[in-house]
Amino acid sequence: MKSIVFDTGPLISFSLNSIIELFEKLKQHYKGEFYISPSVKKEAVDNPLKSKKYKFEAIQLLELIKKNIINIHSYETLSQDTQELLGLANSIYKARGNYIKVFHRGEIEALALVLKLDSDAFVLDEFVTRSIIENPKKVKKRLSRKLHTNIIVNEKNLKKFTDRIKKVKVIRSVELITIAYELGLLDRYKLVEKNPEKNLLEAVLWGAKLNGCSISQKEISKIMKLEGF
C-alpha cells in the first residue's frame, strides 16, 4: 500500500494556515494512506488538547483522525527501532566534548515508521532533521553558528545513520501546498482582482514560512518563478 508519513510540524502548519481541508483532497488524488506515528499524535493532538496553545488546531487534526483521513500507525518494534535511531542520531554532533541532543522522539519515531513502511515520502518541515537526511554538512554549520563553537562530527555514526535513511524522500509542507495549488485545490481562494493566482500562491507559501516551515525567501521566489510568476 502506498503511504506518506507526516511529522508534527506540517500538521500544525496546515491548521494554522486554515488549509487543513487539503489533507482529504490530497489523499483522494494520491490514492494511498496518510500516516502519523503515536508520538506525533501526542505532540500534535494530545498535548495541545491539555493546554490553550494550538488547542483548536489539535481539535481539527483529531477530526481528520476520526474520519480516517490521517491514520495512526505503529508496529511491534517501533519503540525499539526509534530508540536505536534516536541514540545514533544524537551521537553524531559534539560541542565542547559533549554530544548535542538535537533530535526528538516524535520526528525520529516518524522516520522509523517511514523506513518500516518504505513510504513514498516523509513530510517534514524541521530544518535539522531534514538536513541530516539531505545534507548533513548544513547541520554542522548551523549548529556551529547557533552555539558559537566548533562542532565535531562523529563520521562513523553519521555514516551509520545516513546509510539507514538514504532512501527516504523528504518533502516540506510548502511542496504539498504547491502541489495542491497546481491541482486546483485552492482555486476558491483566487479572489484578489489583480493577479489572483500569484497573490494566492504567495500568500500560502509565506503563511507556511511564518508558521514554522523552514523555507527561505529565496526558495519562495524560486517556487514562484517555476510557477510562472
N, C-alpha and C positions, 0 to 999 in steps of 0.2 A: 504493500500500500504506500502510495506517495505521501510524504509528510514534510511539514515545515515546523520547526520548533522556535518558540519565542522566549526571549529574555524579558525581564520585568520592564525595562526602560521603554521599549516600543509600545507596550500595552498602555502605559501611563501617558506617553506622548500622544497616542491616538485619542485617548479620552480627553486630555486637556485641550486638544485642538478641535473637539466636537466632531470628530470624523470616525467615531467608533463603529458606526454602521457599516463602514467599509470592510470590516472583517468578514461579514456574511457575504457581501457581494464578491469580494476577492476569492473567498473559498469556493463559491459557485463556479467561478472562472477556472480556478486551479484544479478542481475535481480531485482533491486529496484531503488529508487531515491536517488540522492546526492543533499543535500540542504545546502544553507547558508542563514543567516539572512540578512536583509538590512544593518545593522551596520557592519557586517563582509565584505559585498561587498564594503562598504565605506572605511573600513580600508585596504582591500587587493587590491582594484582596483581604486576607485575614488580618494582617497588621493594621492597614488603613481603616478597616471597619471598627477598630478599637480606639481610634483617635478621630480628630477633626480634619486633619490634613489628608487630602485625596480620598476622603470617605465616599463622596458621591461618585468619583471615578471608579472606586472599588465596587460600588453597587452596580454600575454599568457593566463592568467586567464580569461580575457574578451572573448577570443576566445572560451574557454570552456563554458562560459555562453551563448554566441551567438549560440553555437552548441547544447545547452540544455543538455550538459553532467553534468554540475552543474547548478542547478536552484535556483533562489532567492525566498524564501518563506516567507510569512507574514500572519497574520490573524488580525482580528478586534481589539482584546485587547492585542496585542503583546507589545505595548509600555507600557501599564498599568501593565501588568504582569512582564515586565522587570524591571520597576521602583520599583515595590514591592520587587522582588527578590534582586535587587541591594541594596536597602535600608537595607534589612535584612542581606545580606552578608557583608556589610560594617559596621554593628553594632555588630560584633562578637569579634574582636580582638582590645584590647585597650592598648595603651602605654602612659605613663606619663599623664594619666587622659583623653586622647582623643582617640576616635575610629580611627582606621587606615583604610584608603580607599585603600584597596589592590586589589579590583576587578573593572574591567572596563565594560563599557556598552556593547561592542562588544561580549565578551565572555559570559556575563550574558544573553544577548538577544538570543544568540545561544542556551544557556542552556534552556531558556524559550521555545524556539522552539522545542527542544528535548522533553520536558515534554508534550507540546501540541500534538505533533505528535506521542508520545510514540515510538520514534525512536529506532532502534536496537542498535545504538551506537552514541557516541559523540566523534569525532576525535579532540583531544586537546593535545597540547604539553606544554602549560604553567603550570609550577610547582604548583603554589599556588592554582589555581582553580581546577586542577586535584587532588591535595592532600586533599582539603577540602571535595571533594566527596569521596575519597578513604580512607584517614587517616588524620583527622583534627589536630591531635596532632603534626604531622610533620610541619604543618604551624606555630604553636606556637613556636616550636623550631627554625625554620628557621628565623622567624621574630625577635625572641629574639637575635639570633646571629647577624643578619644584623643591628639591631638598637642598640645593646649593652645595652639593658634594659629588665626589666621584662615585660612580656606580660600577661595581664589579659584577660581571656576568658569569655564572656557572655554566660554561658551554656544554658540559656533559648533560646536565639536567635540562638545559634549553633544547638540546638535540632530541633527548628522550621525549620531551613534551611535544615539540613540533612534529616529530615523526608520528606521534599518535593522532595529531589533529590536522595533518597536512591536506587531507581530502575534504575538510569542512569548508563549505561555501558560506561566507558571511555576507549578509545584506543588512542595510540600515532601514529605519522607518522611512527615510526620505526616498529610498529606492522603491519601496512599496507604494508610497504616496504618488510617485511619478508614474508607476505602472497603472495605478487607479486613475490618474489623470488621463493617460493615454487610452485607457479602456472606456473613457467617457463616464466613469462612475461619479465624477464630481461636477458634471455638466450643469446641475441645477444651481450651482453657485456662480455661474457666469453671468453676473448681474451688473457689474460695473459697465457703464455705457462705452467708455473708451478703453480699447484693448482688454476686453473681458477675459480672454484666455491667459494673457500674460499676467494680469493682476491676480487671477485665481491661483496660478501655479506659484507665483512669487509669494503670495500670502501663505499658502500651506507649507511651502518649504521653509520660510522664515519662522512660521509657527512651530515647526518641528525643531528647528535650531534653538529657538528661545525656550523650548520646553524640554531640553535635555539631550537632543540628538547631537552627537559630535560631528559637526559639518562646518566647514569654513565658508566665509563669504565668497571666496574664490571658487569653491566647489559648487555653491548655489549658482553662481554666474555661469559656470560650465554646463550645468544641467539646463539652465535657461537657454543657453546658446544651442545645445543639442536639440532642444525642443522648438528651435526656430525663432527665439526671441533675442 
